[in-house]
Amino acid sequence: MKLRIGIPKGSLQESTISLFRKAGYHISVSRRSYYPTIDDYQIEAMLIRAQEMPIYVENGVLDAGLTGKDWILEQNARVHEVTELVYGKEGLAPVRWVLAVPNDSPFQKVEDLQGKRISTELVNYTKKYFQKAGVNVEVLFSWGATEIKTPTLADAIVELTETGSTLRANNLRIMETLMESTTRLIANKTAWENSWKREKIENIACLLQGSLRAEEKVGLKMNIAKKDLDRLVALLPAMHTPTISTLVDKEWLALEVIVDEKVVRDIIPELKKIGATGIVEYPLSKVIP
């Protein structure tokens, strides 16, 4: 038996393959093939655009796949959401679908767009958004480069953004955020009822989540005199109580802990002042709680 899994082709492809690599799965992609190789004989992988992934998982072509919450809602797909995976093309944060217009546009609020044209790839969700707001608009499907559609081809756009830099570069301003979206590992409902496939999917989810937790954390090792231990422990923003072991010199202890990478540059000098020695920082591949 094999598990058929979809890897998102396009903007999420490299970050997804990198995440799988950290989780212990090495995926190799050929330029001319949509069927990557993976070093797990029980898994068959296929490259599918995130926009299409929910449909292929729903109808059973794939047992599982990674896609955005936005595309699940856009396709109204009936799939099982296994877990949320907060990562994107550029970082570890949700992406946003925003309503944007040119900087010099007279439109200031959603109601101002009554009777206007909206260009987007997220057609169905956008239609529902404006219907709920009671604003009648014409929603046009965009085949890409949506940020250049306004003002000539559309009055406003609904576009995906992580940082907003592309919108600013094209002299666009954000009027509203329609939704925030994160990556999801989804499963076909029938496959999820299969005990073997479910366990395989759950194992993948566990390892991917562990890899994401490790992205912003590092390990620290150090030695500390027993008399200074309490002060040192009070300083460490640890996930749990530090691991402590004795040394040959009974007056000294070895300590190991996991901390957020962003605080390391501030606490290492403080650890040194307290009396810690032999401080070693090392990267993590996975953190499984």
C-alpha positions in Angstrom: 0.0 0.0 0.0 1.2 3.5 -0.8 0.1 7.0 0.3 -0.4 9.4 -2.5 0.5 12.9 -1.4 0.3 16.3 -3.2 3.2 18.8 -2.9 2.1 22.4 -3.9 3.7 23.5 -7.1 4.6 27.2 -7.4 5.3 29.7 -4.7 5.1 27.2 -1.8 7.1 24.5 -3.6 10.6 25.2 -2.3 9.6 26.1 1.2 7.5 22.9 1.4 10.3 20.7 0.1 12.7 22.3 2.6 10.2 21.6 5.4 9.9 18.0 4.4 13.7 17.8 4.3 13.9 19.0 7.9 11.2 16.5 8.8 13.4 13.7 7.4 11.9 13.3 4.0 14.2 14.0 1.0 12.2 15.0 -2.1 13.9 15.4 -5.5 12.2 17.2 -8.3 13.1 16.8 -11.9 12.5 19.9 -14.1 10.3 18.0 -16.6 8.4 15.7 -14.2 5.4 16.3 -12.0 6.3 13.2 -10.0 9.1 13.9 -7.5 11.0 11.1 -5.9 10.9 10.7 -2.1 13.0 8.5 0.1 10.1 6.7 1.5 8.9 3.8 -0.6 5.4 4.0 1.0 4.8 7.5 -0.3 4.1 8.6 -3.9 4.4 12.3 -4.4 2.9 14.6 -7.1 3.3 18.3 -7.8 -0.1 20.0 -8.0 -0.9 23.7 -7.8 -2.2 24.7 -4.4 -5.4 26.1 -6.1 -6.3 22.6 -7.4 -5.1 20.5 -4.5 -8.4 20.5 -2.5 -10.4 19.1 -5.4 -7.9 16.3 -6.2 -7.8 15.3 -2.5 -11.6 15.5 -2.2 -12.2 13.2 -5.2 -9.5 10.7 -4.1 -6.9 11.2 -6.8 -4.6 12.1 -3.9 -4.9 10.7 -0.3 -3.4 13.9 1.2 -1.9 17.2 0.2 -0.7 20.6 1.3 -2.6 23.7 0.3 -3.9 26.9 1.8 -7.0 27.4 3.8 -7.9 30.0 1.2 -8.1 27.4 -1.6 -10.1 25.0 0.6 -12.7 27.7 1.1 -12.5 28.9 -2.6 -13.2 25.4 -3.8 -15.7 24.6 -1.0 -13.8 21.3 -0.7 -15.0 18.5 1.5 -11.8 17.3 2.9 -10.4 16.5 6.4 -8.0 19.2 7.7 -5.3 17.2 9.5 -3.2 20.1 10.8 -2.4 23.8 10.3 1.2 24.5 9.2 2.1 28.1 9.5 4.7 28.8 6.8 4.8 30.5 3.5 7.1 31.5 0.6 8.8 34.2 2.7 8.4 33.3 6.3 6.5 31.7 9.2 3.4 33.8 9.2 -0.1 33.8 7.7 -0.7 35.3 4.3 -3.5 37.8 3.6 -6.0 38.2 0.8 -6.6 42.0 0.6 -8.7 44.4 -1.4 -6.5 47.0 -3.0 -6.8 50.0 -5.2 -4.3 52.5 -6.7 -3.0 55.1 -4.3 -4.8 57.9 -6.1 -8.1 56.0 -6.4 -11.2 57.8 -5.0 -12.4 54.6 -3.5 -12.0 54.6 0.3 -14.4 51.8 1.5 -16.0 48.7 0.2 -19.3 50.4 -0.5 -17.6 52.8 -2.9 -17.1 49.9 -5.3 -20.8 49.4 -6.0 -21.1 48.4 -9.7 -17.3 48.2 -10.2 -15.0 45.5 -11.6 -12.8 43.4 -9.2 -9.9 41.3 -10.6 -8.7 38.3 -8.6 -7.8 34.6 -8.7 -10.0 34.1 -5.6 -13.3 34.5 -7.5 -15.8 32.5 -5.5 -14.7 33.7 -2.1 -14.6 37.3 -3.3 -18.1 37.1 -4.7 -19.4 35.8 -1.4 -17.5 38.6 0.5 -19.1 41.4 -1.6 -22.5 39.7 -1.5 -22.3 39.6 2.3 -21.4 43.3 2.3 -24.4 44.0 0.1 -22.2 45.5 -2.6 -22.9 44.5 -6.2 -19.7 44.1 -8.2 -18.4 42.2 -11.3 -15.7 39.8 -10.2 -13.3 38.9 -13.0 -10.9 36.0 -12.9 -7.2 37.0 -13.2 -4.8 34.7 -14.8 -1.9 36.3 -12.9 -0.1 39.6 -12.6 -3.2 40.8 -10.8 -1.4 43.8 -9.3 -1.2 45.5 -12.8 -4.9 45.1 -13.7 -6.0 48.3 -12.0 -7.0 50.9 -13.0 -7.2 50.0 -16.7 -8.7 46.5 -16.6 -10.4 46.6 -13.2 -11.3 49.2 -10.6 -9.8 47.2 -7.7 -8.1 43.9 -7.1 -8.2 41.1 -4.4 -4.7 39.8 -4.1 -2.6 37.6 -1.9 0.2 39.2 0.0 2.7 38.2 2.7 4.5 41.5 3.3 2.6 44.0 1.1 5.9 44.9 -0.7 4.6 44.0 -4.2 1.5 46.0 -3.7 3.5 49.1 -2.6 5.9 48.6 -5.5 2.9 48.9 -7.8 1.5 52.0 -6.1 -1.4 50.2 -4.6 -3.0 50.7 -1.1 -4.9 48.1 0.9 -8.6 48.9 1.7 -9.6 45.8 3.5 -8.4 42.3 4.5 -10.8 39.7 3.3 -9.1 36.8 5.1 -5.9 35.4 6.6 -4.8 32.0 5.4 -2.2 29.4 6.4 -1.0 26.2 4.9 -3.0 23.0 5.8 -2.2 19.3 5.5 -5.5 17.9 4.2 -6.7 14.3 3.7 -9.3 12.6 1.6 -12.1 11.5 3.9 -12.1 7.9 2.7 -8.3 7.7 3.1 -8.6 9.1 6.6 -10.8 6.2 7.5 -8.2 3.8 6.4 -6.1 3.0 9.5 -2.8 2.5 7.7 -3.1 5.7 5.6 -4.4 7.7 8.7 -1.4 6.6 10.7 1.0 7.5 7.9 -0.6 10.9 7.5 -0.5 11.6 11.2 3.2 10.6 11.4 3.9 13.1 8.5 1.9 15.8 10.3 3.8 15.2 13.6 7.2 15.5 11.9 6.2 18.6 9.9 4.9 20.3 13.0 8.1 19.4 14.8 10.2 20.9 12.1 8.2 24.1 12.1 8.6 24.4 15.9 12.3 24.0 15.5 12.5 26.9 12.9 12.6 29.6 15.5 14.3 27.8 18.3 17.9 26.8 19.2 19.5 24.6 21.8 21.9 25.9 24.4 24.5 24.0 26.4 26.6 25.4 29.2 28.3 24.8 32.5 27.5 26.6 35.7 28.6 26.6 39.3 26.0 25.1 41.7 25.9 28.3 43.7 24.8 30.3 40.6 22.2 27.8 39.3 19.1 29.6 40.6 20.1 32.9 39.0 20.8 31.2 35.7 17.5 29.3 35.6 15.6 32.4 36.4 17.1 34.1 33.4 16.3 31.3 30.9 13.0 31.5 28.9 12.9 27.7 28.6 10.2 25.6 27.0 10.4 23.4 30.1 12.7 22.9 33.1 16.3 22.7 31.8 18.1 19.4 31.7 20.8 19.4 34.4 23.5 16.9 35.0 26.5 16.7 37.3 30.2 17.0 36.2 33.3 15.4 37.6 33.8 18.6 39.6 30.9 18.2 42.0 30.6 22.0 42.5 29.7 22.4 38.8 26.7 21.4 36.7 26.0 21.0 32.9 22.8 22.5 31.7 20.9 22.1 28.4 17.8 24.0 27.3 15.8 25.0 24.2 15.0 28.7 23.7 13.6 31.1 21.1 16.4 32.0 18.7 15.4 35.7 18.8 16.3 36.0 22.5 19.7 34.2 22.3 21.7 37.3 21.4 20.4 39.1 24.5 20.7 36.3 27.1 24.1 34.8 26.2 26.0 37.9 27.5 23.8 37.8 30.6 24.6 34.1 31.1 28.3 34.9 30.8 28.0 37.6 33.5 26.2 35.2 35.8 29.2 32.8 35.5 28.2 30.3 32.8 31.1 28.8 30.8 31.4 26.6 27.7 28.3 28.1 26.2 27.3 26.3 23.0 24.4 27.2 20.7 23.2 24.6 18.2 20.4 24.4 15.6 17.4 22.1 15.9 15.8 20.0 13.2 12.6 19.0 15.1 10.9 19.9 18.4 8.3 17.3 19.3 6.4 18.3 22.5 
